[in-house]
Amino acid sequence: MKKLAIRDLILEVLGFLWTNRLDLFRMIAAPVLALSVINTAATALVPRPATPTTEMQTAATVSTALLIGVSFIFYVMFAVAWHRRCLKPEEQTTIWTALRWDKRKTQFTIRSLIIGVILVGVAITAGVFVAILGGGAGMVGTIGSGAEGKAIPAVLGAIGTLIIVVVVLLMNSRLALWLPAAAIDDNLTLMETWVLARGNTWRIFTVVLMASAPGILFFFFVDMVIKFAAQSLGMGDTLTFRLIGSLALNLANYIVIAIGVSALSTVYKELRHPTSPGMPYYM
C-alpha cells in the first residue's frame, strides 16, 4: 500500500499547470466562449422578472436544465482531454481532436453518472439515518425543559449534516479515480478503483482540496469584482456586461476544473502508472 506524499503532489499539480498554462488556455478557450455566449443568449431570451408568470417559470426551468446539460457536455469534453494531457502527454494532437466527442467521452459520462448515483444513494441513506436520530433527539428535547432541551435536535442535525457531507466528499475522492482511468482507456473496475485508493482517502481529498484552493479563491474574487462592477457601474442588465461577466466566471470556473482534473490525474498516475515525458498541443 503506497502512501501519497501530499505536499509533493500538490506542488507537482501546480507546477504542471504553470508549465502547461498555454495549452490549458487553448483547451478551455472553446468551452468558455461557447458557454458564455449560450448563457448570455439564454438570459436575453428567457427573462426572469421579480414576479414571473407560470409560463416564464416553466421556460426558466427548461432553460436552466438545458444549460446544465450543455455545461456537463463541455465539462466531459474538457476533462477527458485534460486527463489525457496529464497522463499521456507524449500524444501529439490538435485541440479539435482532443475536444471532439468519442466513445471515450461516452464511457467517462457513464462512469460519472454511476458515481453520482452512488453518492446520492449514500447521502439519502445517511440522511434518513440522521433524521431518525434527530426524531429520537426531538423526543428527548420535548421531555427536557428550557432552551437546552430544544437545542439538542438542532445540534445533532448540524453534526449529522456535516458528517454526511464529509462522508460523501471522501467517497467521491476515492471513486473519482475511476474517471482518469476512463480517459486513458484503462479497464479498471469500480471495485478495483476503490481498492486502488485504499489507505489514501484523506490524502486524495487533501491533495485535490489544497491544490484547488487558489483557483477557488480566484473564482470568488472574480465573482465579487463582477458583482461590485455591476452595482457601481449600473450596467448589470446590459448584454455586453453579462457576456463579459460570463466569460470571466467561466474562465475562473474552468481553471478550478482544470486543477481538480490535474490533481486526480496526478494521484492516479502516482498510484497506478509511471510518468512519461510531455509534448505540447498543436493548433
Secondary structure, 3 states (H helix, E strand, C coil): CCCCCHHHHHHHHHHHHHHCHHHHHHHHHHHHHHHHHHHHHHHHHCCCCCCCCHHHHHHHHHHHHHHHHHHHHHHHHHHHHHHHHHHCCCCCCEHHHHHCCCHHHHHHHHHHHHHHHHHHHHHHHHHHHHHHHHHHHHHHHHHCCHHHHHHHHHHHHHHHHHHHHHHHHHHHHHHCCHHHHHHCCCCCCHHHHHHHCCCCHHHHHHHHHHHHHHHHHHHHHHHHHHHHHHHHHCCCCCHHHHHHHHHHHHHHHHHHHHHHHHHHHHHHHHHHCCCCCCCCCEC
